[in-house]
């Protein structure tokens, strides 16, 4: 009996070890090495084919990128549940998309929902699965051949393939999703995009440090003599993807390596490379497939209309036109990229955000990185899609399906608490608003809509009354809402609303416009018709001066800081990605520059207020509208960051910049707002509004944006893209005109 127990224990231990090796470590033995390898998605020349059971048919990828974030959670929480995924899959399919792209291994709910949605579905969704590179690895001392980089990359590729085939268990502690992955979704997976937008420093560091490692010959992929060391590493990883899936599962899928303009393979003049710091290249044309590859490869690029617009600075290209006869360097760039490759090119990210804040203008066609309405977003996507197809690309993937509150942007990230971004919707940060699906505050509706209808305002919202006008205020996870009611409130009557947040600095008067206040104010809202309404900030509390004055004018903001009670109220500006000096942007990279030439960042006025109806249920909805008049009242909505809130979920605002040499936070429990017309020099009274944050308990409800329905008309209903984007051509590009070159306005 004792021997039997020991034998049973040994068998159990061996079985447990075997199961652990198989499901946790990816260990396997190829018991049928002669079984042929099959592929449902294949590539021939520059075309992708998909076999749906009736033989290979040409397949255009019409996709949407799917992120991992929802309000109240970071992406790494993997908090999206199965029911949400199923609802989204149906909406994506109804839009006319045929493909979803994910960047990283998600939680098991995604794969279970994807399996359930596609099983027995004659019209399924397909998937392109990515393999992520850890941000630390991408921005560290490692080159791409270090074990922590290359070996981890290969390990993550094998893990992803096992997950796709429903053969993986992942322990806690990994970067990606964890749990039991038992659903085989491989019948609907058409390809893999390996890696991320490569950091030029990592690429160049690898190419210099590993200069002798520029050749690889695997069973599936080899490099050409022109391959760089970084491209050699990619060939090794791609070869491992083909080898592992071919030997363990006897299947193959299309393989691509992520890329973007910053590391594109094209040649540029030296002056332009210096201007844009364009010093690294990744060319997948230097990686070729052997006869053992039965599926194929494609080239994957993230290409947006606004950044970086290299061709705008090259005389041979900057006046090039698209097939519609209009100057369009985005189309020309897409065409050059496509012509460079002998394999299919898929633009796996393109789009524009519907944020109020902007980071980059598109000089040609007004498809900007921000400050675009939902309607403008949809038309920009339609035009970009047409450019992609006209350039000869094999597919496109819209970035992205859902807005993501946790995201950050370079020109606003210094202004907010980066540890609390998932808990509020920051309308000034463009990276949060690329989605076709919006998360609006409130469980069913927002607390207020700026639309000329006062049905949501009650007496309980009133915070003060002066000169026969009442002032009301409320707020939610995205906006501060104000409503002024009075017999003289209308488009022809200028109104001034001073706002006091810090109670540390501020002024009791403004020199321009000439108005005074009963207590020191940090901001001044000026309502002066549809064209001249804006929010002004007291110069001492101007965040762009404190953080970006050197970048925009070359001056040190801390040498002569403004007085705490300065009466100068200024426009609120945001820094843009565009650089300029006294020459035009078009000339800058083309002409010789003196060694002491200085280039400064451009800015634009983000404090200017837009008039319109901001109710998404209304026919005249304009998602960019900031204020709207009704019968004897006006409604205003302001994003929290515009008033220097760094984390409204805990009511944190900016402290005095010149006491801390930068942005530090302080907590408040009240603010003061007033209203008046400034007549006869009378000081405007301010009224107290208690403030209480909501912590991590953010409320939201889903809403499909106007852009969703434009894409649906294009893809599901077959309306020509040009017909869609030309419907609003008369208003295109207005935001670009607001850019101020070289410094603050």
C-alpha positions in Angstrom: 0.0 0.0 0.0 2.8 2.3 0.9 4.5 1.8 -2.5 1.2 2.4 -4.2 0.7 5.7 -2.4 4.3 6.7 -3.3 3.7 5.7 -7.0 0.4 7.7 -7.1 2.1 10.7 -5.6 4.9 10.5 -8.2 2.4 10.2 -11.0 0.5 13.1 -9.7 3.6 15.2 -9.3 4.7 14.3 -12.8 1.3 15.1 -14.2 1.2 18.4 -12.3 4.7 19.3 -13.6 3.6 18.4 -17.1 0.5 20.5 -17.0 2.4 23.4 -15.5 5.0 23.2 -18.2 2.3 22.9 -20.9 -0.2 25.6 -19.8 2.1 28.0 -17.9 5.4 27.7 -19.7 4.4 26.8 -23.3 6.4 23.5 -23.3 5.3 21.0 -25.9 6.5 18.1 -28.0 5.7 18.0 -31.7 4.2 14.5 -32.0 3.2 15.0 -35.7 6.1 16.9 -37.4 4.9 16.0 -40.9 1.4 17.4 -40.5 1.0 20.3 -43.1 0.8 23.8 -41.8 -2.3 25.8 -42.9 -3.3 29.4 -43.0 -6.7 31.0 -43.6 -5.3 34.6 -44.0 -2.6 34.8 -46.7 -0.6 37.4 -48.6 0.4 37.5 -52.2 2.2 40.5 -53.5 0.5 43.6 -52.0 -2.9 41.9 -51.4 -4.3 40.1 -48.4 -6.6 37.1 -48.9 -8.9 35.4 -46.5 -10.4 32.0 -46.8 -13.9 31.9 -45.3 -14.5 28.3 -46.5 -14.9 29.0 -50.2 -11.3 29.6 -51.1 -9.1 32.7 -50.7 -10.9 36.0 -51.4 -9.3 39.4 -51.5 -9.8 41.0 -48.0 -9.6 44.7 -47.2 -9.0 45.2 -43.5 -11.6 47.7 -42.1 -10.8 47.8 -38.5 -10.9 49.7 -35.2 -8.4 49.6 -32.4 -9.7 48.5 -29.1 -8.2 49.9 -25.9 -8.3 48.4 -22.4 -9.5 51.4 -20.4 -12.8 52.5 -19.0 -13.6 55.4 -16.6 -12.5 54.7 -13.1 -9.7 52.3 -14.1 -6.3 52.2 -15.7 -5.8 50.0 -18.7 -3.8 47.6 -16.6 -6.8 46.9 -14.4 -8.4 45.0 -17.3 -11.8 46.0 -15.9 -13.9 45.7 -19.0 -16.4 42.8 -18.5 -17.7 40.2 -21.0 -21.1 41.8 -21.4 -19.5 45.1 -22.3 -17.3 43.5 -24.9 -20.3 41.7 -26.4 -22.2 45.0 -26.7 -19.2 46.7 -28.3 -18.6 43.9 -30.8 -22.1 44.2 -32.1 -21.8 48.0 -32.4 -18.5 47.7 -34.2 -20.0 45.1 -36.5 -23.0 47.3 -37.1 -20.6 50.2 -38.0 -19.3 48.1 -40.9 -15.9 47.1 -39.5 -14.7 43.6 -40.1 -11.6 43.6 -37.8 -10.6 44.5 -34.3 -7.0 45.2 -33.3 -5.8 44.8 -29.7 -2.3 45.8 -28.5 -1.7 43.6 -25.6 -2.9 40.4 -23.9 -6.3 41.4 -22.3 -8.2 39.7 -19.5 -10.0 36.4 -20.2 -13.4 38.2 -20.6 -12.3 39.6 -23.9 -11.4 36.2 -25.4 -14.6 34.5 -24.0 -16.7 37.3 -25.4 -14.9 37.2 -28.8 -15.4 33.4 -29.0 -19.1 33.7 -28.0 -19.7 36.5 -30.5 -18.1 34.6 -33.4 -19.2 31.0 -32.7 -21.9 30.0 -35.2 -21.9 33.6 -36.5 -21.9 33.6 -40.4 -20.6 37.1 -40.4 -17.9 37.2 -37.7 -15.4 39.8 -36.6 -11.7 39.1 -37.2 -8.8 40.0 -34.9 -5.3 41.4 -35.3 -3.5 40.7 -32.0 -0.5 42.7 -30.8 2.4 42.0 -28.6 3.4 44.9 -26.3 6.8 46.1 -25.3 7.1 47.3 -21.7 7.5 51.1 -21.5 10.5 50.7 -19.2 12.3 48.4 -21.6 11.6 50.8 -24.5 13.1 53.8 -22.6 15.9 52.3 -20.6 19.6 51.5 -20.9 18.8 48.2 -22.7 19.5 47.6 -26.4 17.1 45.3 -28.3 19.4 42.3 -28.0 19.5 42.4 -24.2 17.7 39.3 -22.7 15.2 41.5 -20.9 14.2 43.0 -24.2 14.6 40.3 -27.0 14.0 37.2 -24.8 11.0 38.7 -23.1 9.7 39.8 -26.5 9.9 36.2 -27.8 8.3 34.8 -24.6 5.4 37.2 -24.9 4.9 36.2 -28.5 4.7 32.6 -27.5 2.3 33.4 -24.7 0.0 35.4 -27.0 -0.1 32.6 -29.5 -1.1 30.1 -26.8 -3.8 32.5 -25.6 -5.2 32.8 -29.1 -5.4 29.0 -29.2 -7.0 28.7 -25.8 -4.0 26.9 -24.3 -2.6 29.1 -21.6 -2.8 29.9 -17.9 -1.1 33.0 -16.7 -0.1 33.7 -13.2 -0.6 37.0 -11.3 2.3 39.4 -11.6 2.6 39.6 -15.4 2.3 43.0 -17.2 -0.7 41.8 -19.2 -4.0 40.2 -18.4 -4.0 37.1 -16.1 -6.1 34.1 -15.7 -7.3 31.0 -17.6 -7.4 31.3 -21.3 -9.3 28.4 -22.6 -11.3 29.7 -25.6 -9.8 28.9 -29.0 -10.4 32.1 -31.0 -7.7 31.2 -33.6 -10.3 30.7 -36.5 -11.0 34.4 -36.4 -7.4 35.7 -35.9 -5.9 36.9 -39.2 -2.6 38.3 -38.0 -0.2 39.6 -35.4 1.4 43.0 -35.1 4.6 42.6 -33.1 5.9 45.5 -31.0 5.0 49.1 -30.5 5.9 52.6 -31.9 9.7 52.2 -31.7 11.7 54.7 -29.7 14.3 56.2 -32.0 16.8 56.2 -29.2 16.4 52.4 -28.7 16.7 51.7 -32.4 19.8 53.9 -32.9 21.4 52.6 -29.6 20.9 49.1 -30.8 22.3 49.8 -34.3 25.4 51.4 -32.8 26.1 49.1 -29.9 25.4 45.9 -31.9 26.9 47.0 -35.2 28.1 43.5 -36.0 24.8 41.8 -35.6 23.2 42.6 -38.9 22.3 39.3 -40.4 19.8 36.5 -39.5 18.8 33.3 -41.4 16.0 31.4 -39.7 13.7 28.7 -41.0 10.9 31.2 -41.7 12.5 34.7 -41.9 15.8 35.9 -43.1 17.4 39.4 -43.4 18.8 41.0 -46.5 22.4 42.3 -46.5 21.1 45.8 -45.9 19.4 44.9 -42.6 20.3 46.8 -39.5 20.9 45.2 -36.1 17.5 46.3 -34.8 15.8 44.8 -37.9 17.8 41.7 -37.3 16.3 41.4 -33.8 12.8 41.8 -35.4 13.6 39.0 -37.8 14.5 36.7 -34.9 11.3 37.5 -33.1 9.1 37.1 -36.2 10.8 33.9 -37.0 10.0 32.6 -33.5 6.3 33.6 -34.0 6.2 31.5 -37.2 8.2 28.6 -35.7 6.2 28.3 -32.5 2.7 28.5 -34.1 3.7 26.2 -37.0 5.2 23.5 -34.8 2.8 23.5 -31.9 -0.5 24.3 -33.7 0.3 23.6 -37.4 -1.1 27.0 -38.3 0.2 30.3 -39.4 -1.1 33.9 -39.4 0.1 37.1 -41.1 2.9 38.7 -39.2 3.8 42.4 -39.1 6.1 44.6 -37.1 4.7 47.9 -35.7 6.2 51.1 -37.1 5.4 54.8 -37.4 6.8 57.9 -39.2 9.5 58.6 -36.6 11.3 55.4 -37.6 10.0 55.1 -41.2 12.4 53.8 -43.9 12.3 56.8 -46.2 15.2 59.2 -47.1 15.1 62.8 -46.1 17.4 65.9 -46.6 19.9 66.4 -43.8 18.4 69.7 -42.8 15.0 68.1 -42.3 16.4 65.1 -40.3 18.1 67.6 -38.0 15.0 69.7 -37.6 12.8 66.7 -36.8 15.5 64.6 -35.1 14.8 62.0 -37.6 17.8 59.8 -37.1 16.5 56.2 -36.9 15.0 53.8 -39.4 13.2 50.5 -39.3 12.6 48.9 -42.7 10.7 45.6 -42.8 11.7 45.3 -46.5 15.0 44.0 -45.1 13.2 41.0 -43.6 12.0 38.4 -46.1 10.0 35.2 -45.8 11.2 31.8 -46.8 9.1 29.1 -48.6 8.2 27.8 -45.1 5.9 30.8 -44.6 2.5 29.8 -46.1 0.6 32.8 -44.6 2.6 35.9 -45.3 3.6 39.3 -44.0 2.4 42.9 -44.1 3.8 46.3 -43.1 2.0 48.0 -40.3 2.2 51.8 -39.8 0.6 54.3 -37.5 0.1 57.4 -39.6 -1.9 60.5 -38.7 -2.6 63.6 -40.9 -0.9 66.1 -38.6 2.3 64.5 -37.3 5.0 64.6 -38.3 4.3 66.3 -41.6 7.8 65.8 -43.1 6.7 66.4 -46.7 5.3 69.9 -45.9 8.9 70.9 -45.6 10.2 69.3 -48.9 9.9 71.5 -52.1 9.3 68.4 -54.2 6.3 67.4 -52.2 4.6 70.2 -50.3 2.4 71.2 -53.1 1.5 67.7 -54.2 -2.2 67.1 -54.6 -4.4 64.0 -54.0 -6.7 62.4 -56.6 -9.3 65.0 -55.7 -7.0 67.8 -56.8 -6.3 69.3 -53.4 -2.9 69.8 -51.7 -2.6 66.9 -49.3 0.8 65.8 -48.0 -0.9 63.1 -45.9 -1.9 61.3 -49.1 1.5 61.8 -50.7 3.2 60.3 -47.6 0.9 57.3 -47.6 1.6 56.8 -51.3 5.4 56.9 -50.7 5.2 54.4 -47.8 3.1 52.1 -49.8 5.3 52.3 -52.9 8.4 51.6 -50.7 7.1 48.1 -49.8 6.5 45.0 -51.9 4.1 43.5 -49.3 0.7 44.9 -48.2 0.7 48.1 -46.2 -1.9 48.4 -43.4 -2.4 51.7 -41.7 -3.1 50.2 -38.3 -3.7 53.6 -36.6 -5.3 56.7 -38.0 -7.8 59.2 -36.7 -8.3 62.6 -34.9 -9.5 63.3 -31.4 -12.6 65.2 -30.3 -10.9 66.9 -27.4 -11.2 70.6 -26.6 -7.4 70.9 -26.3 -5.1 70.5 -29.3 -1.5 69.4 -29.6 -0.8 69.6 -33.4 -2.5 71.3 -36.3 -2.7 69.8 -39.8 -1.7 72.6 -42.2 -3.1 71.2 -45.4 -6.6 69.9 -44.6 -7.5 70.9 -41.0 -7.4 67.3 -39.6 -5.9 68.4 -36.3 -4.8 66.6 -33.2 -7.7 68.0 -31.1 -10.1 71.0 -31.1 -12.4 69.1 -33.5 -16.1 68.4 -33.1 -17.5 64.9 -33.3 -18.9 65.7 -36.7 -15.5 67.0 -37.9 -13.9 63.9 -36.5 -16.1 61.6 -38.6 -15.4 63.6 -41.8 -11.7 63.6 -41.1 -11.8 59.8 -40.7 -13.7 59.5 -44.0 -11.1 61.7 -45.8 -8.2 59.8 -44.2 -9.7 56.5 -45.2 -10.1 57.7 -48.8 -6.5 58.8 -48.8 -5.4 55.4 -47.5 -7.3 53.5 -50.1 -6.3 55.9 -52.9 -2.6 55.4 -51.9 -3.0 51.6 -52.5 -2.9 50.4 -48.9 -4.4 47.0 -48.1 -6.3 48.1 -45.0 -6.9 50.6 -42.3 -7.7 50.6 -38.6 -9.3 53.6 -36.9 -7.8 54.7 -33.6 -9.8 54.1 -31.5 -13.0 52.5 -30.4 -13.5 54.1 -27.0 -12.4 57.2 -25.3 -9.9 56.6 -22.5 -9.8 58.8 -19.4 -6.5 57.6 -18.1 -4.5 58.8 -21.1 -2.0 61.7 -21.0 -0.6 64.2 -23.5 2.8 65.9 -23.6 1.4 69.5 -23.6 -1.0 69.0 -20.6 0.6 66.3 -18.5 2.5 68.7 -16.3 -0.8 70.3 -15.4 -2.6 67.3 -13.9 -2.1 64.6 -11.3 -1.1 61.6 -13.4 -1.9 59.2 -10.6 -5.6 60.2 -10.7 -6.4 60.6 -14.4 -8.9 57.7 -14.6 -11.3 59.4 -12.2 -12.2 62.4 -14.3 -12.6 63.3 -17.9 -10.0 65.9 -19.0 -11.4 67.6 -22.1 -8.1 69.5 -22.6 -6.1 66.4 -23.0 -6.4 65.2 -26.6 -5.2 61.6 -26.1 -8.3 60.9 -24.1 -10.8 61.6 -27.0 -9.8 59.6 -30.1 -12.7 57.2 -29.6 -15.9 56.7 -31.6 -17.6 55.9 -28.3 -17.8 58.6 -25.6 -18.1 58.1 -21.9 -20.2 61.0 -20.7 -20.5 61.8 -17.0 -23.6 60.6 -15.1 -25.2 57.2 -15.0 -27.9 58.0 -17.6 -27.3 61.7 -18.5 -25.0 64.5 -17.6 -26.1 66.9 -14.8 -26.4 69.7 -17.4 -26.4 70.3 -21.2 -25.4 73.7 -22.6 -28.3 74.0 -25.1 -30.5 77.0 -24.4 -32.9 74.9 -22.3 -32.9 75.5 -18.6 -35.0 72.4 -17.6 -32.2 70.9 -15.5 -31.6 74.0 -13.4 -33.4 74.5 -10.1 -33.4 77.0 -7.3 -31.1 74.7 -5.3 -28.4 75.4 -7.9 -28.4 79.2 -7.3 -25.3 80.5 -5.5 -26.0 84.2 -5.6 -27.9 87.2 -7.0 -26.8 90.7 -7.9 -28.2 93.5 -10.1 -31.3 91.5 -10.9 -29.3 88.5 -12.2 -29.0 85.1 -10.6 -25.9 82.9 -10.9 -26.2 79.1 -10.7 -23.5 76.5 -10.6 -23.1 72.7 -10.7 -20.4 70.3 -11.8 -19.6 66.7 -12.7 -16.6 64.5 -13.8 -16.0 66.6 -16.9 -17.3 70.2 -16.6 -18.1 73.1 -14.3 -21.5 74.4 -15.4 -22.7 78.0 -14.9 -26.0 79.6 -15.7 -26.8 83.3 -15.5 -30.4 84.4 -15.6 -31.7 88.0 -16.0 -33.9 90.2 -18.1 -30.8 91.8 -19.8 -29.0 88.5 -20.4 -28.6 88.0 -24.2 -26.1 88.0 -27.1 -26.0 91.8 -27.2 -25.0 92.4 -23.6 -21.4 91.8 -22.4 -21.1 90.0 -19.1 -18.1 89.3 -16.9 -17.8 86.3 -14.5 -14.8 86.5 -12.2 -13.6 83.2 -10.6 -11.5 82.8 -7.5 -10.1 79.4 -6.9 -6.7 79.7 -5.0 -7.6 82.3 -2.4 -3.8 82.8 -2.3 -3.2 85.1 -5.3 -5.4 87.0 -7.7 -6.5 90.5 -8.4 -9.5 92.7 -7.5 -9.4 94.4 -10.8 -8.5 93.8 -14.5 -6.9 96.4 -16.6 -8.2 94.9 -19.9 -11.1 94.6 -19.9 -11.5 97.3 -17.3 -13.6 95.7 -14.6 -13.2 95.3 -10.8 -14.3 92.6 -8.3 -15.2 92.5 -4.6 -12.6 89.8 -4.0 -9.4 88.8 -5.7 -10.1 86.6 -8.8 -7.8 84.2 -10.7 -9.9 84.0 -13.9 -12.3 86.2 -15.8 -14.9 84.7 -18.1 -15.8 87.3 -20.7 -19.1 86.8 -22.6 -19.1 89.2 -25.5 -21.1 87.6 -28.4 -20.3 84.6 -30.4 -16.9 85.7 -31.7 -15.1 87.4 -28.7 -16.1 85.3 -25.7 -13.2 83.7 -23.8 -11.7 82.8 -20.4 -8.8 84.9 -19.2 -6.3 84.1 -16.5 -4.5 86.4 -14.2 -0.8 86.4 -15.4 0.5 85.1 -12.0 -1.7 82.0 -12.4 -1.0 81.3 -16.1 0.3 77.8 -16.2 1.8 78.0 -19.7 4.0 80.9 -18.6 5.3 78.9 -15.6 5.9 75.7 -17.5 6.6 76.7 -21.2 7.7 80.3 -21.4 11.3 79.2 -22.3 10.0 76.9 -25.0 7.7 79.5 -26.5 9.8 82.7 -26.2 13.2 81.7 -24.8 12.7 83.6 -21.6 13.0 82.3 -18.1 9.6 82.6 -16.3 11.2 82.7 -12.8 13.6 85.6 -13.3 10.9 88.3 -13.0 7.6 86.6 -12.0 4.4 88.5 -12.2 3.2 90.1 -8.9 0.7 88.2 -6.9 -1.9 90.9 -7.4 -1.1 91.9 -11.0 -4.0 93.3 -12.8 -3.1 91.8 -16.1 -5.4 89.0 -17.3 -4.2 87.1 -20.3 -5.5 84.7 -23.0 -5.2 81.0 -22.0 -2.9 79.3 -24.4 -1.7 75.7 -25.1 1.7 74.8 -26.6 1.7 73.0 -29.9 4.1 70.4 -31.4 5.0 72.8 -34.2 8.3 74.6 -34.1 9.0 77.9 -35.8 11.3 80.9 -35.7 11.2 84.1 -37.7 11.0 82.1 -40.9 7.9 80.3 -42.0 7.5 76.7 -41.0 7.7 75.7 -44.6 11.2 77.4 -44.9 12.7 76.3 -41.6 14.2 72.9 -42.6 15.0 74.0 -46.2 17.3 77.0 -45.7 20.6 77.3 -44.0 20.4 78.6 -40.4 22.9 80.5 -38.4 24.3 78.4 -35.5 22.5 80.6 -33.0 19.1 80.3 -34.6 16.3 79.6 -32.1 13.2 77.6 -32.8 10.2 78.1 -30.5 7.0 76.1 -30.0 3.8 77.6 -31.5 0.8 78.2 -29.3 -2.9 78.7 -29.8 -5.7 80.2 -27.6 -7.5 77.4 -25.9 -9.5 79.8 -23.7 -11.6 81.1 -26.5 -15.2 80.0 -26.1 -17.3 78.5 -28.8 -21.0 79.2 -29.2 -23.5 76.5 -29.9 -25.8 73.7 -28.7 -23.9 71.1 -26.8 -26.8 68.7 -26.2 -26.0 65.4 -28.1 -29.8 64.7 -28.4 -30.3 67.8 -30.5 -30.1 68.0 -34.3 -27.7 71.1 -34.1 -25.4 69.4 -31.6 -21.9 70.8 -31.6 -19.6 68.9 -29.2 -17.2 71.8 -29.1 -19.8 74.3 -27.9 -18.9 76.1 -24.6 -21.9 78.4 -24.1 -25.4 78.9 -25.4 -28.1 81.6 -24.8 -31.7 80.8 -24.0 -34.7 83.0 -23.3 -33.3 85.4 -20.6 -30.3 83.2 -19.6 -27.0 81.9 -20.7 -25.4 78.5 -20.0 -21.6 77.9 -19.9 -19.5 74.8 -19.4 -15.8 74.8 -18.7 -13.4 71.9 -18.5 -11.8 71.5 -15.2 -8.2 71.9 -16.4 -9.0 75.3 -18.0 -9.5 76.5 -14.4 -6.1 74.9 -13.3 -7.7 71.9 -11.6 -5.2 69.1 -11.6 -7.5 66.5 -10.0 -11.1 67.6 -9.5 -12.0 64.1 -8.2 -10.2 65.3 -5.0 -10.6 69.0 -5.7 -6.9 69.6 -6.2 -5.7 72.7 -8.0 -2.4 74.4 -8.9 -0.6 76.1 -6.1 1.4 79.3 -6.6 4.0 78.4 -9.4 6.5 80.9 -8.2 6.7 79.6 -4.7 7.3 76.0 -5.9 9.1 76.6 -9.2 6.5 74.6 -11.1 3.2 72.9 -10.7 2.4 71.7 -7.2 -1.1 70.8 -6.0 -3.2 72.1 -3.2 -6.7 71.1 -2.1 -9.7 73.4 -1.9 -13.2 72.9 -0.6 -14.8 76.0 -2.1 -14.5 78.5 -5.0 -16.1 81.8 -5.7 -17.8 83.0 -8.8 -19.5 86.3 -9.6 -21.4 88.0 -12.5 -21.8 91.6 -13.6 -21.6 93.9 -16.5 -18.9 96.2 -15.2 -21.1 99.3 -15.7 -20.2 102.5 -13.8 -17.1 100.9 -12.4 -19.1 98.9 -9.9 -17.2 96.0 -8.3 -18.6 92.6 -9.2 -19.6 90.5 -6.2 -18.5 86.9 -6.0 -20.5 84.1 -4.4 -19.3 81.0 -2.6 -19.7 77.5 -4.0 -18.8 74.6 -1.8 -16.8 71.8 -3.5 -16.6 68.1 -2.8 -14.8 65.6 -4.8 -16.1 62.1 -5.8 -12.9 60.2 -5.2 -12.6 57.0 -7.3 -16.4 56.7 -7.7 -16.7 58.2 -11.2 -20.1 57.9 -12.9 -20.5 57.6 -16.7 -22.7 56.4 -19.5 -21.8 55.3 -23.0 -22.7 57.4 -26.1 -21.9 56.7 -29.7 -20.4 59.9 -31.2 -21.5 61.5 -34.4 -18.4 60.2 -36.0 -19.5 56.6 -35.4 -22.6 57.2 -37.6 -20.5 58.8 -40.3 -18.2 55.8 -40.4 -21.3 53.6 -40.4 -22.6 55.4 -43.5 -19.2 54.9 -45.2 -18.6 51.3 -44.3 -21.9 49.7 -43.6 -24.1 51.7 -46.0 -21.5 52.2 -48.8 -21.8 56.0 -49.0 -18.7 57.2 -50.9 -16.1 58.7 -48.5 -15.7 61.9 -50.5 -19.4 62.6 -50.3 -19.1 62.4 -46.5 -16.1 64.6 -46.0 -17.2 67.2 -48.5 -20.5 67.7 -46.8 -18.7 69.9 -44.2 -15.8 71.1 -46.4 -16.8 74.7 -46.0 -15.9 74.7 -42.3 -12.8 72.6 -42.4 -9.5 73.9 -41.1 -10.9 76.7 -39.0 -9.0 75.7 -35.9 -5.6 75.9 -37.7 -6.2 79.6 -38.3 -6.2 80.2 -34.6 -2.6 79.1 -34.2 -0.3 81.9 -33.0 3.3 81.5 -34.3 6.2 81.9 -31.9 5.1 82.5 -28.3 2.0 83.4 -26.3 -0.8 85.5 -27.8 
